[in-house]
């Protein structure tokens, strides 16, 4: 199967996981998804008092420079791990 097809399948499966992942894992899923779909984060840093937005911003920034295909592969692997 093509990588984008596998990625889209993993995105759908991530919404039906048997257990809710930890916040750290959710941030990892978020950052890999954003890197896969949008590439490097070019947005401005959110207000330092918006803790959720700041955590998401920093998680996505940690993926900077990672190729979209690599981010997709890591996302798929993480979802597979969470399903078991």
HTML snippet that shows the backbone in 3Dmol.js (N, CA, C, O; Angstrom):
<script src="https://3Dmol.org/build/3Dmol-min.js"></script>
<div id="view" style="width:600px;height:400px;position:relative"></div>
<script>
const pdb = `
ATOM      1  N   UNK A   1       0.839  -1.195   0.000  1.00  0.00           N
ATOM      2  CA  UNK A   1       0.000   0.000   0.000  1.00  0.00           C
ATOM      3  C   UNK A   1       0.874   1.245   0.000  1.00  0.00           C
ATOM      4  O   UNK A   1       1.996   1.237   0.505  1.00  0.00           O
ATOM      5  N   UNK A   2       0.348   2.290  -0.565  1.00  0.00           N
ATOM      6  CA  UNK A   2       1.055   3.562  -0.611  1.00  0.00           C
ATOM      7  C   UNK A   2       1.116   4.172   0.786  1.00  0.00           C
ATOM      8  O   UNK A   2       0.199   3.999   1.589  1.00  0.00           O
ATOM      9  N   UNK A   3       2.208   4.889   1.068  1.00  0.00           N
ATOM     10  CA  UNK A   3       2.425   5.468   2.401  1.00  0.00           C
ATOM     11  C   UNK A   3       1.278   6.379   2.818  1.00  0.00           C
ATOM     12  O   UNK A   3       0.823   6.308   3.960  1.00  0.00           O
ATOM     13  N   UNK A   4       0.806   7.227   1.923  1.00  0.00           N
ATOM     14  CA  UNK A   4      -0.277   8.153   2.292  1.00  0.00           C
ATOM     15  C   UNK A   4      -1.562   7.399   2.643  1.00  0.00           C
ATOM     16  O   UNK A   4      -2.319   7.833   3.510  1.00  0.00           O
ATOM     17  N   UNK A   5      -1.806   6.277   1.974  1.00  0.00           N
ATOM     18  CA  UNK A   5      -2.982   5.457   2.282  1.00  0.00           C
ATOM     19  C   UNK A   5      -2.848   4.846   3.672  1.00  0.00           C
ATOM     20  O   UNK A   5      -3.795   4.858   4.458  1.00  0.00           O
ATOM     21  N   UNK A   6      -1.668   4.312   3.968  1.00  0.00           N
ATOM     22  CA  UNK A   6      -1.414   3.753   5.297  1.00  0.00           C
ATOM     23  C   UNK A   6      -1.519   4.822   6.378  1.00  0.00           C
ATOM     24  O   UNK A   6      -2.030   4.567   7.469  1.00  0.00           O
ATOM     25  N   UNK A   7      -1.028   6.027   6.065  1.00  0.00           N
ATOM     26  CA  UNK A   7      -1.092   7.138   7.010  1.00  0.00           C
ATOM     27  C   UNK A   7      -2.549   7.506   7.302  1.00  0.00           C
ATOM     28  O   UNK A   7      -2.935   7.654   8.461  1.00  0.00           O
ATOM     29  N   UNK A   8      -3.347   7.652   6.256  1.00  0.00           N
ATOM     30  CA  UNK A   8      -4.758   8.007   6.444  1.00  0.00           C
ATOM     31  C   UNK A   8      -5.500   6.932   7.236  1.00  0.00           C
ATOM     32  O   UNK A   8      -6.374   7.246   8.044  1.00  0.00           O
ATOM     33  N   UNK A   9      -5.150   5.664   7.005  1.00  0.00           N
ATOM     34  CA  UNK A   9      -5.743   4.566   7.776  1.00  0.00           C
ATOM     35  C   UNK A   9      -5.341   4.687   9.249  1.00  0.00           C
ATOM     36  O   UNK A   9      -6.173   4.497  10.136  1.00  0.00           O
ATOM     37  N   UNK A  10      -4.079   5.000   9.506  1.00  0.00           N
ATOM     38  CA  UNK A  10      -3.603   5.148  10.891  1.00  0.00           C
ATOM     39  C   UNK A  10      -4.285   6.327  11.579  1.00  0.00           C
ATOM     40  O   UNK A  10      -4.602   6.254  12.766  1.00  0.00           O
ATOM     41  N   UNK A  11      -4.511   7.411  10.842  1.00  0.00           N
ATOM     42  CA  UNK A  11      -5.208   8.574  11.417  1.00  0.00           C
ATOM     43  C   UNK A  11      -6.611   8.161  11.862  1.00  0.00           C
ATOM     44  O   UNK A  11      -7.048   8.512  12.957  1.00  0.00           O
ATOM     45  N   UNK A  12      -7.306   7.421  11.018  1.00  0.00           N
ATOM     46  CA  UNK A  12      -8.658   6.960  11.376  1.00  0.00           C
ATOM     47  C   UNK A  12      -8.598   6.020  12.583  1.00  0.00           C
ATOM     48  O   UNK A  12      -9.423   6.110  13.492  1.00  0.00           O
ATOM     49  N   UNK A  13      -7.620   5.126  12.582  1.00  0.00           N
ATOM     50  CA  UNK A  13      -7.483   4.169  13.688  1.00  0.00           C
ATOM     51  C   UNK A  13      -7.104   4.854  15.000  1.00  0.00           C
ATOM     52  O   UNK A  13      -7.451   4.373  16.078  1.00  0.00           O
ATOM     53  N   UNK A  14      -6.397   5.968  14.907  1.00  0.00           N
ATOM     54  CA  UNK A  14      -5.982   6.679  16.124  1.00  0.00           C
ATOM     55  C   UNK A  14      -7.177   7.223  16.901  1.00  0.00           C
ATOM     56  O   UNK A  14      -7.080   7.485  18.100  1.00  0.00           O
ATOM     57  N   UNK A  15      -8.294   7.388  16.217  1.00  0.00           N
ATOM     58  CA  UNK A  15      -9.506   7.900  16.871  1.00  0.00           C
ATOM     59  C   UNK A  15     -10.309   6.785  17.530  1.00  0.00           C
ATOM     60  O   UNK A  15     -11.299   7.048  18.213  1.00  0.00           O
ATOM     61  N   UNK A  16      -9.879   5.528  17.324  1.00  0.00           N
ATOM     62  CA  UNK A  16     -10.615   4.379  17.871  1.00  0.00           C
ATOM     63  C   UNK A  16      -9.705   3.476  18.698  1.00  0.00           C
ATOM     64  O   UNK A  16      -9.904   2.262  18.736  1.00  0.00           O
ATOM     65  N   UNK A  17      -8.725   4.052  19.350  1.00  0.00           N
ATOM     66  CA  UNK A  17      -7.800   3.257  20.153  1.00  0.00           C
ATOM     67  C   UNK A  17      -8.523   2.655  21.350  1.00  0.00           C
ATOM     68  O   UNK A  17      -9.461   3.254  21.875  1.00  0.00           O
ATOM     69  N   UNK A  18      -8.090   1.467  21.787  1.00  0.00           N
ATOM     70  CA  UNK A  18      -8.765   0.814  22.919  1.00  0.00           C
ATOM     71  C   UNK A  18      -8.647   1.589  24.234  1.00  0.00           C
ATOM     72  O   UNK A  18      -9.529   1.494  25.088  1.00  0.00           O
ATOM     73  N   UNK A  19      -7.570   2.352  24.402  1.00  0.00           N
ATOM     74  CA  UNK A  19      -7.388   3.149  25.622  1.00  0.00           C
ATOM     75  C   UNK A  19      -6.863   4.527  25.234  1.00  0.00           C
ATOM     76  O   UNK A  19      -6.147   4.682  24.245  1.00  0.00           O
ATOM     77  N   UNK A  20      -7.237   5.524  26.037  1.00  0.00           N
ATOM     78  CA  UNK A  20      -6.755   6.878  25.757  1.00  0.00           C
ATOM     79  C   UNK A  20      -5.263   6.954  26.078  1.00  0.00           C
ATOM     80  O   UNK A  20      -4.843   6.616  27.185  1.00  0.00           O
ATOM     81  N   UNK A  21      -4.455   7.406  25.090  1.00  0.00           N
ATOM     82  CA  UNK A  21      -3.016   7.533  25.340  1.00  0.00           C
ATOM     83  C   UNK A  21      -2.710   8.632  26.360  1.00  0.00           C
ATOM     84  O   UNK A  21      -3.544   9.494  26.638  1.00  0.00           O
ATOM     85  N   UNK A  22      -1.501   8.579  26.908  1.00  0.00           N
ATOM     86  CA  UNK A  22      -1.058   9.619  27.836  1.00  0.00           C
ATOM     87  C   UNK A  22      -0.944  10.951  27.094  1.00  0.00           C
ATOM     88  O   UNK A  22      -0.919  10.985  25.864  1.00  0.00           O
ATOM     89  N   UNK A  23      -0.875  12.035  27.844  1.00  0.00           N
ATOM     90  CA  UNK A  23      -0.726  13.350  27.226  1.00  0.00           C
ATOM     91  C   UNK A  23       0.543  13.438  26.384  1.00  0.00           C
ATOM     92  O   UNK A  23       0.533  14.038  25.309  1.00  0.00           O
ATOM     93  N   UNK A  24       1.635  12.845  26.866  1.00  0.00           N
ATOM     94  CA  UNK A  24       2.880  12.856  26.095  1.00  0.00           C
ATOM     95  C   UNK A  24       2.713  12.135  24.763  1.00  0.00           C
ATOM     96  O   UNK A  24       3.208  12.597  23.734  1.00  0.00           O
ATOM     97  N   UNK A  25       2.023  11.019  24.784  1.00  0.00           N
ATOM     98  CA  UNK A  25       1.791  10.268  23.555  1.00  0.00           C
ATOM     99  C   UNK A  25       0.867  11.034  22.621  1.00  0.00           C
ATOM    100  O   UNK A  25       1.075  11.035  21.408  1.00  0.00           O
ATOM    101  N   UNK A  26      -0.149  11.684  23.174  1.00  0.00           N
ATOM    102  CA  UNK A  26      -1.045  12.502  22.356  1.00  0.00           C
ATOM    103  C   UNK A  26      -0.274  13.642  21.690  1.00  0.00           C
ATOM    104  O   UNK A  26      -0.516  13.963  20.526  1.00  0.00           O
ATOM    105  N   UNK A  27       0.647  14.247  22.424  1.00  0.00           N
ATOM    106  CA  UNK A  27       1.464  15.314  21.837  1.00  0.00           C
ATOM    107  C   UNK A  27       2.363  14.761  20.734  1.00  0.00           C
ATOM    108  O   UNK A  27       2.587  15.424  19.721  1.00  0.00           O
ATOM    109  N   UNK A  28       2.871  13.561  20.929  1.00  0.00           N
ATOM    110  CA  UNK A  28       3.712  12.945  19.903  1.00  0.00           C
ATOM    111  C   UNK A  28       2.884  12.663  18.648  1.00  0.00           C
ATOM    112  O   UNK A  28       3.337  12.925  17.534  1.00  0.00           O
ATOM    113  N   UNK A  29       1.688  12.137  18.826  1.00  0.00           N
ATOM    114  CA  UNK A  29       0.792  11.907  17.688  1.00  0.00           C
ATOM    115  C   UNK A  29       0.492  13.217  16.967  1.00  0.00           C
ATOM    116  O   UNK A  29       0.549  13.291  15.740  1.00  0.00           O
ATOM    117  N   UNK A  30       0.173  14.241  17.739  1.00  0.00           N
ATOM    118  CA  UNK A  30      -0.132  15.551  17.172  1.00  0.00           C
ATOM    119  C   UNK A  30       1.043  16.087  16.362  1.00  0.00           C
ATOM    120  O   UNK A  30       0.874  16.523  15.223  1.00  0.00           O
ATOM    121  N   UNK A  31       2.236  16.051  16.955  1.00  0.00           N
ATOM    122  CA  UNK A  31       3.401  16.636  16.289  1.00  0.00           C
ATOM    123  C   UNK A  31       3.765  15.868  15.017  1.00  0.00           C
ATOM    124  O   UNK A  31       4.137  16.473  14.012  1.00  0.00           O
ATOM    125  N   UNK A  32       3.660  14.553  15.059  1.00  0.00           N
ATOM    126  CA  UNK A  32       3.945  13.761  13.854  1.00  0.00           C
ATOM    127  C   UNK A  32       2.888  13.995  12.781  1.00  0.00           C
ATOM    128  O   UNK A  32       3.203  14.045  11.592  1.00  0.00           O
ATOM    129  N   UNK A  33       1.633  14.138  13.205  1.00  0.00           N
ATOM    130  CA  UNK A  33       0.557  14.429  12.244  1.00  0.00           C
ATOM    131  C   UNK A  33       0.801  15.769  11.561  1.00  0.00           C
ATOM    132  O   UNK A  33       0.724  15.874  10.337  1.00  0.00           O
ATOM    133  N   UNK A  34       1.096  16.791  12.359  1.00  0.00           N
ATOM    134  CA  UNK A  34       1.320  18.125  11.794  1.00  0.00           C
ATOM    135  C   UNK A  34       2.543  18.137  10.872  1.00  0.00           C
ATOM    136  O   UNK A  34       2.512  18.756   9.809  1.00  0.00           O
ATOM    137  N   UNK A  35       3.608  17.459  11.275  1.00  0.00           N
ATOM    138  CA  UNK A  35       4.810  17.406  10.448  1.00  0.00           C
ATOM    139  C   UNK A  35       4.514  16.660   9.144  1.00  0.00           C
ATOM    140  O   UNK A  35       5.032  17.021   8.087  1.00  0.00           O
ATOM    141  N   UNK A  36       3.686  15.627   9.222  1.00  0.00           N
ATOM    142  CA  UNK A  36       3.323  14.842   8.043  1.00  0.00           C
ATOM    143  C   UNK A  36       2.472  15.636   7.064  1.00  0.00           C
ATOM    144  O   UNK A  36       2.636  15.523   5.849  1.00  0.00           O
ATOM    145  N   UNK A  37       1.573  16.428   7.597  1.00  0.00           N
ATOM    146  CA  UNK A  37       0.605  17.115   6.735  1.00  0.00           C
ATOM    147  C   UNK A  37       1.012  18.535   6.356  1.00  0.00           C
ATOM    148  O   UNK A  37       0.610  19.026   5.301  1.00  0.00           O
ATOM    149  N   UNK A  38       1.809  19.208   7.203  1.00  0.00           N
ATOM    150  CA  UNK A  38       2.145  20.607   6.946  1.00  0.00           C
ATOM    151  C   UNK A  38       3.639  20.882   6.852  1.00  0.00           C
ATOM    152  O   UNK A  38       4.040  21.939   6.365  1.00  0.00           O
ATOM    153  N   UNK A  39       4.461  19.958   7.305  1.00  0.00           N
ATOM    154  CA  UNK A  39       5.907  20.200   7.302  1.00  0.00           C
ATOM    155  C   UNK A  39       6.319  20.990   8.526  1.00  0.00           C
ATOM    156  O   UNK A  39       5.621  20.987   9.540  1.00  0.00           O
ATOM    157  N   UNK A  40       7.455  21.668   8.432  1.00  0.00           N
ATOM    158  CA  UNK A  40       7.988  22.412   9.576  1.00  0.00           C
ATOM    159  C   UNK A  40       7.027  23.478  10.071  1.00  0.00           C
ATOM    160  O   UNK A  40       6.329  24.123   9.289  1.00  0.00           O
ATOM    161  N   UNK A  41       7.006  23.650  11.379  1.00  0.00           N
ATOM    162  CA  UNK A  41       6.162  24.651  12.028  1.00  0.00           C
ATOM    163  C   UNK A  41       6.744  26.040  11.764  1.00  0.00           C
ATOM    164  O   UNK A  41       7.854  26.355  12.192  1.00  0.00           O
ATOM    165  N   UNK A  42       5.982  26.854  11.058  1.00  0.00           N
ATOM    166  CA  UNK A  42       6.416  28.220  10.748  1.00  0.00           C
ATOM    167  C   UNK A  42       5.580  29.257  11.499  1.00  0.00           C
ATOM    168  O   UNK A  42       5.744  30.458  11.286  1.00  0.00           O
ATOM    169  N   UNK A  43       4.687  28.801  12.373  1.00  0.00           N
ATOM    170  CA  UNK A  43       3.811  29.722  13.101  1.00  0.00           C
ATOM    171  C   UNK A  43       4.562  30.383  14.250  1.00  0.00           C
ATOM    172  O   UNK A  43       5.632  29.933  14.662  1.00  0.00           O
ATOM    173  N   UNK A  44       3.974  31.457  14.752  1.00  0.00           N
ATOM    174  CA  UNK A  44       4.574  32.151  15.894  1.00  0.00           C
ATOM    175  C   UNK A  44       4.236  31.405  17.181  1.00  0.00           C
ATOM    176  O   UNK A  44       3.206  30.739  17.282  1.00  0.00           O
ATOM    177  N   UNK A  45       5.112  31.531  18.143  1.00  0.00           N
ATOM    178  CA  UNK A  45       4.901  30.895  19.437  1.00  0.00           C
ATOM    179  C   UNK A  45       3.652  31.468  20.099  1.00  0.00           C
ATOM    180  O   UNK A  45       3.451  32.683  20.095  1.00  0.00           O
ATOM    181  N   UNK A  46       2.807  30.599  20.670  1.00  0.00           N
ATOM    182  CA  UNK A  46       1.591  31.093  21.328  1.00  0.00           C
ATOM    183  C   UNK A  46       1.918  31.782  22.653  1.00  0.00           C
ATOM    184  O   UNK A  46       3.040  31.709  23.154  1.00  0.00           O
ATOM    185  N   UNK A  47       0.924  32.441  23.192  1.00  0.00           N
ATOM    186  CA  UNK A  47       1.032  33.104  24.487  1.00  0.00           C
ATOM    187  C   UNK A  47       1.535  32.100  25.522  1.00  0.00           C
ATOM    188  O   UNK A  47       1.065  30.963  25.576  1.00  0.00           O
ATOM    189  N   UNK A  48       2.490  32.528  26.336  1.00  0.00           N
ATOM    190  CA  UNK A  48       3.085  31.598  27.301  1.00  0.00           C
ATOM    191  C   UNK A  48       2.102  31.123  28.373  1.00  0.00           C
ATOM    192  O   UNK A  48       2.383  30.157  29.082  1.00  0.00           O
ATOM    193  N   UNK A  49       0.961  31.790  28.495  1.00  0.00           N
ATOM    194  CA  UNK A  49      -0.036  31.381  29.479  1.00  0.00           C
ATOM    195  C   UNK A  49      -1.058  30.404  28.899  1.00  0.00           C
ATOM    196  O   UNK A  49      -1.901  29.880  29.627  1.00  0.00           O
ATOM    197  N   UNK A  50      -0.984  30.162  27.597  1.00  0.00           N
ATOM    198  CA  UNK A  50      -1.849  29.168  26.954  1.00  0.00           C
ATOM    199  C   UNK A  50      -1.059  27.863  26.926  1.00  0.00           C
ATOM    200  O   UNK A  50      -0.401  27.538  25.937  1.00  0.00           O
ATOM    201  N   UNK A  51      -1.138  27.126  28.025  1.00  0.00           N
ATOM    202  CA  UNK A  51      -0.273  25.964  28.231  1.00  0.00           C
ATOM    203  C   UNK A  51      -0.487  24.858  27.203  1.00  0.00           C
ATOM    204  O   UNK A  51       0.474  24.223  26.769  1.00  0.00           O
ATOM    205  N   UNK A  52      -1.732  24.623  26.812  1.00  0.00           N
ATOM    206  CA  UNK A  52      -2.018  23.570  25.841  1.00  0.00           C
ATOM    207  C   UNK A  52      -1.435  23.944  24.484  1.00  0.00           C
ATOM    208  O   UNK A  52      -0.757  23.135  23.850  1.00  0.00           O
ATOM    209  N   UNK A  53      -1.699  25.169  24.039  1.00  0.00           N
ATOM    210  CA  UNK A  53      -1.171  25.621  22.744  1.00  0.00           C
ATOM    211  C   UNK A  53       0.356  25.625  22.754  1.00  0.00           C
ATOM    212  O   UNK A  53       0.989  25.267  21.761  1.00  0.00           O
ATOM    213  N   UNK A  54       0.936  26.027  23.866  1.00  0.00           N
ATOM    214  CA  UNK A  54       2.401  26.063  23.990  1.00  0.00           C
ATOM    215  C   UNK A  54       2.979  24.639  23.908  1.00  0.00           C
ATOM    216  O   UNK A  54       3.991  24.419  23.242  1.00  0.00           O
ATOM    217  N   UNK A  55       2.347  23.692  24.573  1.00  0.00           N
ATOM    218  CA  UNK A  55       2.819  22.304  24.541  1.00  0.00           C
ATOM    219  C   UNK A  55       2.729  21.739  23.120  1.00  0.00           C
ATOM    220  O   UNK A  55       3.643  21.052  22.663  1.00  0.00           O
ATOM    221  N   UNK A  56       1.633  22.027  22.431  1.00  0.00           N
ATOM    222  CA  UNK A  56       1.476  21.560  21.050  1.00  0.00           C
ATOM    223  C   UNK A  56       2.526  22.208  20.142  1.00  0.00           C
ATOM    224  O   UNK A  56       3.132  21.540  19.304  1.00  0.00           O
ATOM    225  N   UNK A  57       2.729  23.497  20.317  1.00  0.00           N
ATOM    226  CA  UNK A  57       3.717  24.229  19.515  1.00  0.00           C
ATOM    227  C   UNK A  57       5.108  23.631  19.699  1.00  0.00           C
ATOM    228  O   UNK A  57       5.818  23.375  18.726  1.00  0.00           O
ATOM    229  N   UNK A  58       5.486  23.414  20.950  1.00  0.00           N
ATOM    230  CA  UNK A  58       6.822  22.879  21.239  1.00  0.00           C
ATOM    231  C   UNK A  58       6.979  21.446  20.736  1.00  0.00           C
ATOM    232  O   UNK A  58       8.052  21.064  20.269  1.00  0.00           O
ATOM    233  N   UNK A  59       5.912  20.654  20.829  1.00  0.00           N
ATOM    234  CA  UNK A  59       5.970  19.274  20.322  1.00  0.00           C
ATOM    235  C   UNK A  59       6.187  19.279  18.813  1.00  0.00           C
ATOM    236  O   UNK A  59       7.002  18.516  18.293  1.00  0.00           O
ATOM    237  N   UNK A  60       5.458  20.137  18.119  1.00  0.00           N
ATOM    238  CA  UNK A  60       5.603  20.215  16.660  1.00  0.00           C
ATOM    239  C   UNK A  60       6.989  20.749  16.293  1.00  0.00           C
ATOM    240  O   UNK A  60       7.608  20.269  15.343  1.00  0.00           O
ATOM    241  N   UNK A  61       7.470  21.731  17.034  1.00  0.00           N
ATOM    242  CA  UNK A  61       8.804  22.276  16.760  1.00  0.00           C
ATOM    243  C   UNK A  61       9.886  21.206  16.933  1.00  0.00           C
ATOM    244  O   UNK A  61      10.923  21.263  16.272  1.00  0.00           O
ATOM    245  N   UNK A  62       9.651  20.245  17.806  1.00  0.00           N
ATOM    246  CA  UNK A  62      10.645  19.189  18.032  1.00  0.00           C
ATOM    247  C   UNK A  62      10.797  18.285  16.801  1.00  0.00           C
ATOM    248  O   UNK A  62      11.764  17.530  16.704  1.00  0.00           O
ATOM    249  N   UNK A  63       9.864  18.358  15.881  1.00  0.00           N
ATOM    250  CA  UNK A  63       9.917  17.553  14.654  1.00  0.00           C
ATOM    251  C   UNK A  63      10.574  18.309  13.486  1.00  0.00           C
ATOM    252  O   UNK A  63      10.708  17.768  12.389  1.00  0.00           O
ATOM    253  N   UNK A  64      10.974  19.546  13.729  1.00  0.00           N
ATOM    254  CA  UNK A  64      11.506  20.400  12.665  1.00  0.00           C
ATOM    255  C   UNK A  64      12.630  19.705  11.894  1.00  0.00           C
ATOM    256  O   UNK A  64      13.546  19.129  12.482  1.00  0.00           O
ATOM    257  N   UNK A  65      12.538  19.773  10.578  1.00  0.00           N
ATOM    258  CA  UNK A  65      13.558  19.198   9.721  1.00  0.00           C
ATOM    259  C   UNK A  65      13.284  17.751   9.330  1.00  0.00           C
ATOM    260  O   UNK A  65      13.956  17.205   8.454  1.00  0.00           O
ATOM    261  N   UNK A  66      12.306  17.133   9.970  1.00  0.00           N
ATOM    262  CA  UNK A  66      11.981  15.738   9.659  1.00  0.00           C
ATOM    263  C   UNK A  66      11.177  15.694   8.355  1.00  0.00           C
ATOM    264  O   UNK A  66      10.223  16.452   8.180  1.00  0.00           O
ATOM    265  N   UNK A  67      11.564  14.819   7.462  1.00  0.00           N
ATOM    266  CA  UNK A  67      10.856  14.666   6.190  1.00  0.00           C
ATOM    267  C   UNK A  67       9.426  14.195   6.443  1.00  0.00           C
ATOM    268  O   UNK A  67       9.166  13.454   7.391  1.00  0.00           O
ATOM    269  N   UNK A  68       8.505  14.629   5.588  1.00  0.00           N
ATOM    270  CA  UNK A  68       7.099  14.246   5.749  1.00  0.00           C
ATOM    271  C   UNK A  68       6.926  12.734   5.713  1.00  0.00           C
ATOM    272  O   UNK A  68       6.156  12.181   6.499  1.00  0.00           O
ATOM    273  N   UNK A  69       7.630  12.060   4.813  1.00  0.00           N
ATOM    274  CA  UNK A  69       7.520  10.598   4.732  1.00  0.00           C
ATOM    275  C   UNK A  69       7.982   9.925   6.015  1.00  0.00           C
ATOM    276  O   UNK A  69       7.380   8.949   6.463  1.00  0.00           O
ATOM    277  N   UNK A  70       9.047  10.446   6.604  1.00  0.00           N
ATOM    278  CA  UNK A  70       9.554   9.886   7.857  1.00  0.00           C
ATOM    279  C   UNK A  70       8.540  10.102   8.986  1.00  0.00           C
ATOM    280  O   UNK A  70       8.297   9.203   9.790  1.00  0.00           O
ATOM    281  N   UNK A  71       7.952  11.301   9.037  1.00  0.00           N
ATOM    282  CA  UNK A  71       6.945  11.599  10.057  1.00  0.00           C
ATOM    283  C   UNK A  71       5.724  10.693   9.887  1.00  0.00           C
ATOM    284  O   UNK A  71       5.163  10.213  10.871  1.00  0.00           O
ATOM    285  N   UNK A  72       5.318  10.461   8.642  1.00  0.00           N
ATOM    286  CA  UNK A  72       4.180   9.565   8.388  1.00  0.00           C
ATOM    287  C   UNK A  72       4.494   8.154   8.876  1.00  0.00           C
ATOM    288  O   UNK A  72       3.666   7.519   9.529  1.00  0.00           O
ATOM    289  N   UNK A  73       5.684   7.671   8.558  1.00  0.00           N
ATOM    290  CA  UNK A  73       6.097   6.329   8.971  1.00  0.00           C
ATOM    291  C   UNK A  73       6.093   6.203  10.485  1.00  0.00           C
ATOM    292  O   UNK A  73       5.605   5.210  11.026  1.00  0.00           O
ATOM    293  N   UNK A  74       6.636   7.210  11.179  1.00  0.00           N
ATOM    294  CA  UNK A  74       6.667   7.173  12.648  1.00  0.00           C
ATOM    295  C   UNK A  74       5.265   7.235  13.232  1.00  0.00           C
ATOM    296  O   UNK A  74       4.984   6.586  14.240  1.00  0.00           O
ATOM    297  N   UNK A  75       4.378   8.012  12.607  1.00  0.00           N
ATOM    298  CA  UNK A  75       2.991   8.107  13.065  1.00  0.00           C
ATOM    299  C   UNK A  75       2.315   6.744  12.948  1.00  0.00           C
ATOM    300  O   UNK A  75       1.665   6.282  13.885  1.00  0.00           O
ATOM    301  N   UNK A  76       2.475   6.106  11.790  1.00  0.00           N
ATOM    302  CA  UNK A  76       1.876   4.786  11.551  1.00  0.00           C
ATOM    303  C   UNK A  76       2.388   3.781  12.587  1.00  0.00           C
ATOM    304  O   UNK A  76       1.606   3.026  13.165  1.00  0.00           O
ATOM    305  N   UNK A  77       3.698   3.776  12.816  1.00  0.00           N
ATOM    306  CA  UNK A  77       4.292   2.845  13.780  1.00  0.00           C
ATOM    307  C   UNK A  77       3.772   3.087  15.196  1.00  0.00           C
ATOM    308  O   UNK A  77       3.521   2.140  15.941  1.00  0.00           O
ATOM    309  N   UNK A  78       3.610   4.362  15.561  1.00  0.00           N
ATOM    310  CA  UNK A  78       3.108   4.681  16.912  1.00  0.00           C
ATOM    311  C   UNK A  78       1.672   4.218  17.078  1.00  0.00           C
ATOM    312  O   UNK A  78       1.322   3.654  18.114  1.00  0.00           O
ATOM    313  N   UNK A  79       0.839   4.444  16.080  1.00  0.00           N
ATOM    314  CA  UNK A  79      -0.567   4.008  16.160  1.00  0.00           C
ATOM    315  C   UNK A  79      -0.625   2.480  16.252  1.00  0.00           C
ATOM    316  O   UNK A  79      -1.408   1.937  17.032  1.00  0.00           O
ATOM    317  N   UNK A  80       0.193   1.787  15.464  1.00  0.00           N
ATOM    318  CA  UNK A  80       0.220   0.318  15.526  1.00  0.00           C
ATOM    319  C   UNK A  80       0.597  -0.149  16.939  1.00  0.00           C
ATOM    320  O   UNK A  80       0.006  -1.094  17.463  1.00  0.00           O
ATOM    321  N   UNK A  81       1.570   0.511  17.540  1.00  0.00           N
ATOM    322  CA  UNK A  81       2.010   0.156  18.888  1.00  0.00           C
ATOM    323  C   UNK A  81       0.874   0.398  19.904  1.00  0.00           C
ATOM    324  O   UNK A  81       0.676  -0.397  20.822  1.00  0.00           O
ATOM    325  N   UNK A  82       0.141   1.495  19.726  1.00  0.00           N
ATOM    326  CA  UNK A  82      -0.937   1.835  20.653  1.00  0.00           C
ATOM    327  C   UNK A  82      -2.155   0.912  20.513  1.00  0.00           C
ATOM    328  O   UNK A  82      -2.931   0.755  21.456  1.00  0.00           O
ATOM    329  N   UNK A  83      -2.311   0.318  19.359  1.00  0.00           N
ATOM    330  CA  UNK A  83      -3.447  -0.586  19.124  1.00  0.00           C
ATOM    331  C   UNK A  83      -3.292  -1.908  19.870  1.00  0.00           C
ATOM    332  O   UNK A  83      -4.282  -2.565  20.190  1.00  0.00           O
ATOM    333  N   UNK A  84      -2.058  -2.293  20.144  1.00  0.00           N
ATOM    334  CA  UNK A  84      -1.850  -3.604  20.773  1.00  0.00           C
ATOM    335  C   UNK A  84      -1.846  -3.527  22.287  1.00  0.00           C
ATOM    336  O   UNK A  84      -1.683  -4.546  22.957  1.00  0.00           O
TER     337      UNK A  84
END
`;
const viewer = $3Dmol.createViewer("view");
viewer.addModel(pdb, "pdb");
viewer.setStyle({}, {cartoon: {color: "spectrum"}});
viewer.zoomTo();
viewer.render();
</script>
